[in-house]
Amino acid sequence: MKLRIKSKLSLGLTFLFVVIVLTGIIGLFAINRLADESKNILKANYESMVYSRNMQSDLDIFKTKDSTAINDFEKNLEAQEKNITEQGEAEATSSLRSLFEKFRQTDTSIALIPLMRMQVYKINELNVNAIVRKSNETQHTADKAKLYLGILVTICFLLSFSFLLNFPGYIANPIKELTEGIKQIANKNYSQRINIEKGDEFGELAEAFNSMAKQLDEYENSNLAKIIFEKKRIETIINGMKDPIIGLDENRNVLFVNTTAIKILGINDADLIGKYAPDIALKNDLLRNLINERGGNAPLKIYADDKESYFSKEILNITVEDQAIGSVILLRNITQFKELDLAKTNFIATISHELKTPIASIKMSLKLLEDGRIGGLNEEQSKLVKNIKEDSQRLLSITGELLDLAQVETGNITLQKQPVEPLSIINYANSALKVQAEQKHIAIKTDCPSTLPKVNCDLEKTAWVMVNFLSNAIRYSSENSEVLMEAKVVEEGVIFSTIDHGKGIEPKYLERVFDKFNKIPGRETGESGTGLGLAISKEFIESQKGKIGLESSPGKGSKFYFVLPVFNG
């Protein structure tokens, strides 16, 4: 028969109730028995002793023939005759009655008084002995009651203690085992089973739990096979890629690395997979550069394919529900593009250098044509000469910028860094473009305290950048406006900036402002530049460990700035 938990609880509580009731009944029975025996002692023997004492007193007065004493003796004797309880007490009482009757009927009754006293004493002695005997019996009964009650209480205590000790475990242990099983399932240990062989709700719950765990285990195993298959397929695809790929988990342990990456790192896959990447990087400079997220976007020069190759690095952070679970380091081989870029740079440098000589000759010829000693020019000729002069100057400026760009891209830029007063950079740009600003009626205002600390920079190249910023501000400002040049101390060093109130730049173009040959739509003018000035400015500033940027809003103007470190000499 299968009992439910409710039935088991009811049986347990009923058992405790029966134990308590049984103990109470036995205790009451023992108390009532002792009370009855005590009552018998008082009612029978004690009353007989009282009668005997009264008759002894009356016998002492019988010699005087006092009728009151005789009547009282008669009364106590009658009471005694009705209270005979002990063996031999009836004979003694009957003898006393006979003697008393003779005493009343004869004149020699005085001789009967000792005989009557003897019978009264005998009755009294019988009751005294009975009281002693019954007291002993009562004590024995009390001792037996205490013994039985003690045994019963001990048995009940042991049974109750065993019940209280085992019954809570009977209820709690299955719950504890079920809780542990649920924790194992939560930790994806689907092989966990609960062994509760009971015919109650716990047994049913354990059976349902085991069924659930079995289905989860089967589902996990089926999914695991799919996952393993997909993992192998992804590993095959990754190993088949020509670009190096390294995968890290959230703790920066190496999860996977393809064949190309193993080749350029020069480390066996057994020494990579599952290892802590920073520990491996202590003995491998290339891996140290790869896992360094602050390494910037500069191409990496790596010896691969039996030659020096160039790679661009990209770190992809993998997140699931806004929680980082790892990252992937991708290296793209850009050697071919780097070689083409270098060839392009060398070609531009060569062409620019070769163009400077004929341009210089053209400018010299124009200067001779403008000299009146050679001959005068009419108005049309003067206009043509002026146009040729402006175009040749523009062409010379372009070739100069191309040469600067080539110098930057080939890494041949030479810096003459020295401590420089910020005010000298501001004044240099102001004096260089003062005439150009006056032609457009633009006021150049400066804000540069003389107390600013010196910056560590190349004066010529930094002043060139400031001139380029100011030239653009003047070019794209309307007439009768103003441009502000300022310098002030910030956390990174000293910031230099130009602020205009022109058309501004739309947000979608801001990221490409410093790209080479970039021209922003809507900002072309008759004096439009080559699109190289800001790119060269960026290279000049960053090569000096500075930072360059801009802030702009359409219709409100633009702020171009760069930050240089303070000189600590």
N, C-alpha and C positions, 0 to 999 in steps of 0.2 A: 504494500500500500504506500503510495507516494503522498507525503505530507507537504503542504504548502508552508511558506515561511510564517504566515499568519497563524496557522494551526500549531506550528512548533513553538511560537512565542506564547500562544495561549496555554499549551501544555506545560511549558516551563513556569509560567506564572501560577498555574493551577497547582503544580507540584509545591511551590513555595507556600501557597495558601494552605494546602493540606498539612504541610509540616508544622506551620504555625498553629492551626486548629488542633491537631493531634497533641502537640505539646501542651496546649491550654487545657484540653479535656483530661489528660492524665494528671496534670497538676491539680485541677479541681477535684478529681476523684480522690486523690490522696488527702487533700485538705478536708473534704467532707467526711472521709472515713475517720480521720483523727478527731474531727469535731464530734462525731457520733460516739466514739469510745470515751471521750472526755465527758460527754453528757451522761453516758451510762454510769460512769463513776460517781458523778455528782448526784444523780437521781436515786440510785440504789444504795450503794455502800455508804456514801456520806450521810444520807438521811437516817439510815439504820444506826450509825454512830451517834447522831443527834438524839435519837430515841433512847439509845442505851445510856447516854450521859444524863438525860432527864430522869430516867428510871433509877439510876444510881443516886441521884439527888433525892428522889422521893423515898427511897429505901432508908436513907439516913433519918427521915422524919417518922417512919412507920412506928418506931418505939413509943411515940407519944399518942398513937392511935388517931392522928390528925386525919379527918375525913377528906380534907382538901388534897392532901398528898396522895391518899388512896385513889381518889377520883382521877388525879392527874396521871398516876401510874397506870390506871385502867385505860386512860385515853392513849398514852404512848404505847402501851402494850398492843392495843388494837391496831394502831398505825403500823407497828412493827410486824404484826401478823399479816398485814396487807403488803409488806415490802420485803418479803423473803426472796432472796436472789442467789444465795450461796449454798453449797452443799454442806449439810449438818446444821444449817441455820434454822430449818423447820423443826428439827428435833429439840434444839435448845429453846426455841420459842414455845413449843408445846409443853416442855417441862416447866418453863417459867409460868405458863398459864395455870398448870396444875398446882404448882406451889402457891401461886397467888390466890387461887380459889380456896385452898385449904387455909391460907392465912386469914381470909375473911370469915371462914366458918368456924374456926376453933379458937379456943382461948390461949392455947400454947403457941400462938402464931409467931411469937418473937423468935423462937428457935428456927423458924423457916426463913428468916431474913437472910442469914449467911448463904443458905442454899440458893435463894432467889438471886442474891448478889453474884453468886458463882455463875449462874446461867446468863445473867446480864453481861457479865465480863466475857463469857464465852461468845455471846452474840457479837459483842464489840470487837473481840479479837478476830473472829471470823471475817468481819467487814474490813478491819485494818489490814489483815493479810490479803484480802481480795483487792483492796485499793493498791497495795504494793505490787501484787501480781499483775493487775490490769495496767498499772503505770508502766511496768516493765514491758508488757505486751504492746502498749501504745508507743513506747520508745522504740521497740523493735519494728513496729509498723512504720513509724516515722523514718527509721533508718532504711527500711526496705523501700519506702516511697522515694527517699532521697537518692538511693542507689538506682532504682529504676528510672527515676526522672533524670538523673545525671547521665545514665546510659543513653536514654532517649534523646536528651539534649545534645550529647556528644555525636550520636549518629546523625541527628538532624543537622547539626553544625557541619559535620564532614560532608554530608550530602549537599547541603546548601553551598558550602565553600567550593566544592567540586563543580557544582552547577554554575556558580558565579565566575569561577575561574575558566571554565571551558565554554560556557554558552556564548559569552561575547565574542570569543575567538571563532566560534562556529558561524557567527554572523559576519564578523569583521574580516576574517582571513580570506574568504572568497572575494570580498570587496577589494581588499588589498591586492590580491592576485590579479583581479580584473584591472585595477588601476595601473599596475606594473605592465600588464599586457598592452593597455592603451598607450602608455608611454613608449613602449617598444615599436608599436605601429606608427606612432608619430615620428619616431626616428627612422622610419622606413625599413624596420626589421620585420618583414612580412612573414618570416618563418616562425614567429612567436605563436605558441599555442597555450591554452589554459586547460589544465586537467582538473576539473571539478565534477566528480561522478556523484551527483546528487539528483534526486528526483524532484527538486523544488525549483523555484524561480532562478536560483543561482545556476543550477545545472542547465536550464534552458538558455540563460544568458551566455554561459560559457560555450554552449553549442552554437549559438548564433554568432558569437565573437569568432570562434574558430572557422566557421563558414565564411565570414567576411574576410578574415586573414588569408584563407586559402584562395579566395577569388582575387584578392589584392596581389598575392604572391604570383598567381598565374598571370595576372595582367602585367605585373612588373617584369616577369621573365619574358613575356612576349614583347613588351616594349623595349626591354634591354637588348634583345636580339636585333630589333630594328635600329636601336641607337648605335649598337656596335657596328652594324652594317653601314649606317650613315657616317659614323666616325671614320671607318676605314675608307669610305668613298671620298670624304672630305680630305683625309690625309693624303690620298692618292692625288687629288686635285692640287693640294698645296705643294706636294713634293714635285709635281709636274710643272709648277710655275718657275719661270726663270728668275723672277725677282725674289730676293731674300725676304722671308717672313718669320717672325718670332712671336709666339703667343705666351702671355703671362696671365696668371690668375690674380685674384684680388690681393693676395699676399706676396705678389711679385715672384712666385715660383714659376719656372719655365714649364708650360703645358705642352707646347709643340714647337718644332723648328724644322724647316724644310731643308732639302739637300743643299740648295744654293747657299743658304745662311750658314750651314755647318761648314761648307767649303771656305767661305770668306772669313769665318771666325777662327777656323783652324782648331776646333774642339770636337771630339767625338760626341755623338748624340747621347751615349750612355752617361757622359759627364755633364750633360745639359738638362735632359728631361727630368723633371721633378726636383731639380736643385734650385736653391735660392739665388736669383739672378745677381743681386749685389755682391754676394760672396764670390761668384765666378768672375764678376767684373773686376775684382781686386787684382786678378792675374791676367786680365784681358782688356787692353786699352780700348779696342773697338767696341766691345760690349758695354764698357763703361760709358762711352759716348752715346751709344744707342739708347740706353735706359735713362739717360739724363734728359729730362723733359725741358730743361732750361737751355738746351744747346742751340736754340735759334733755328733758322731755316737755311743756313748756309750749307751748300753741298758738301758731302763727305768725300774725301779722297781716300780710296781703298784699293789695295793691290788685288786685282782679280783678273781672271782670264789672261794671266801672264803679262799684265801691264797695269799701269795706274789707271784706275777707273773712278768715275764720279757717280755718286748716288745721292738722291734726295730722300730725306727721312720723314715719315709721317707716322704719328702715334694715334691710333684709334682707341678711345676709351669705350669699353662695352658696358652698358648699364641695362638692368632689368627692373622695371618699376622704380626708377630713380635710385637704384642701388647699384654701385659699381661691382662688377663681377670679374673684371680683368681688363686687359688691354692687348692690342696687336700692334707690333712694330713692323711697318712696311718700308722696304727700301726699293726705290725705283732707279734702275740703271739709266743715267742721263749722260753717259760718256759721249755718245754720238752727238747729242745736242750741245754738249759742252765743247766738243771739238769744232762743230759748225759755228758756234757762237764765237769761239776763239778765232777761227778763220775770218769770220765777219768782222771782228774787232780789228784784226791785223790789216784786213783790206781797207776798212774805214780809216785806220790810222795812216796807212800808206797813201791813200787817195788824198786825205786831208793835208798830209804833209806835202805831197806833190802839188796840190792846188795853191798852197800859200805863196809859192814863188811867182806863178803867173798873175795871181791876184795882186801881189805887191807891185809887179810890173805895170799892171793896169792902173793902180792907184798913182804910181809915179807918172805915168803918161797923162792921167787926168790932171795931176798937179801942174804939169808942163803946159797943158792946154789952157789952164786957168791963168797962167802967167801972161800978162799983157805984153811982155817984151817979145814974145813969139808972134803975136798977132791977136787982134781982137776977135770976139765971137758975137754973133748976133743973138737975138733973144731966143730963137729956136734952138740954136746950138748950145747956148748956156743951159737951157732946160734939159737938153739931152745929156750934157755933161753931168749935171746935177743928179739926174736919174741913174746914170751909170755909176756915179760915185756912191750913191746910197745903196745900190744893189751890190756893188763890190764890197762895201763895208759890211752889209748884211751877210754876204757870202764869206767874208773873212771871219765874222763872228760865229757863223755856223761851223766853219772848219775848226775854229778854236775850241768850240764846245765838243765837237766830235773827237778832237785830240784829247781833251780832258776826259771824256767818257771812255775812250780807249785805254787811257792810262789807268783809270779806276778799275775797269773790267779785267785788265791783265794783272792787276795787283801791283803795278809798278808806281803807284802813287807815293810820293815822297812828302812826308810831313815834317815841317820845321816847328815843332811845338815849343812854346815858350809862355811865360806868364804875361798875360795881356790885360790891359784895362778895358772893361766893357765899354766905357765912354769912347775910346778910340775907335772901336768897331762901329758904333752908332755914328760918330762924326764922319768916318770914312764914307759910309753909304750916303749920308746926307750931302756931303760936298760933291760926291760923284754924280748925283742925280738932281742937284738943286736947280740947274738950268732947265732940265726936262720937266720938272714940276712947275716951274714958273711959266713955261710955255702953255700949260693947261690951267694956269691960275689955281694950282693946288698947293695948299699950305702944308708943309711938313713940320709936325710937332714932335718933340722928343721928350721922353721922361726917363732919365738915366742918372740917378744920384752918383755923385763922385765918390761916395763912400763904399760903393759896391766892391766886393773882393775880386781879385784878379782871377781870370779863368786860364786853364791850361789848354792852349790850342795853337793851331797854325794861323797866324794873323791874316796872311794873304787869302787863304782858301775860305776862312770864316767870314772875312769881309766880302769876298765874292758871293757867298751865300746871302749875306744881308743885303747886298746890292741887288741880287736877283729877286729877293722878296720885295724890296722897295720898288724895283722897276715894275714888277707885276701889279703891285698895289696902285701905282700911278697910272699904268696902262689901263686898268679896268675900273678906275674911278672917274666919275663925271667931273666936268669942269667946275671951278669955284667950290670945290670940296676940300677935305683935309685928310691927311694920312698921319697916323700916330706910330712912332717907333719908340719902344720902351724896353727897359731891361730891369729885372728885379731878382731878388734872391728867393729860391724855392728849396724844397727839401733835397732835390737831386743836385742842385748847383745854382747856376744863374740862367734865367730864361730870357731869350731875346725874341721880340715879336714885332710884327707890323700889322696894323689894324686899319682896314679901309671901310668905306661905306658904299661900296659898289653893288653890283647885281647879286653877288654871292654865288654859291655853288649848290646844286641840288644834292640831297643825301645819297642818291644812287651813284653819283660820280666820285664821292669822297675817297673811296678805297683805291681808286686808280689814278689819283692826282699825281703821285710820285713815280708812276710807271714811265718807262722810256717811250718817247715819241707819242705820248698821250696828249690829246687836245680835247678840251671839254666843249661839247656842243653849246652854242649860244654865247661863247666867250671869245670867238675869233674876231680880230680887228685887223685893220690895215697894217698894223705893226705886229701881227701874230708871230710868235717865236717858233722854234723848232720842236718844242715838246721835250727838250733834253735838260733844260735848266733846273727844274725841280728834281729830276732823277739824279743829276750830278750833285745837287745840293744835298740830297739824302745820303749819297755815298760819302761826300766830304764830311758831313756831321757824324755819321755812324762810324767812320774810320777813326774818329777822335773820341770814341766811346760816349758820344752824345745821343740825344733823342730828338727827332723832328716830327712835326705834326701840324694839323690845322683844325680850325673850328669855323664853320660857315653856315649861314642860313640864307635861303633865297630872299632877295630884296633887302637884306640887312647888312650885307658885306661879309668880309672874311678876315680871319686872324690866322696868319702863318707864324709858326714859332719853332725855335730849337733851343735845347737845353745843353749846356756844357758844364763839365765838372769844375769845381773850384780848385785853383792851384794850391797845393799843400807843399810848399818848399821850406 
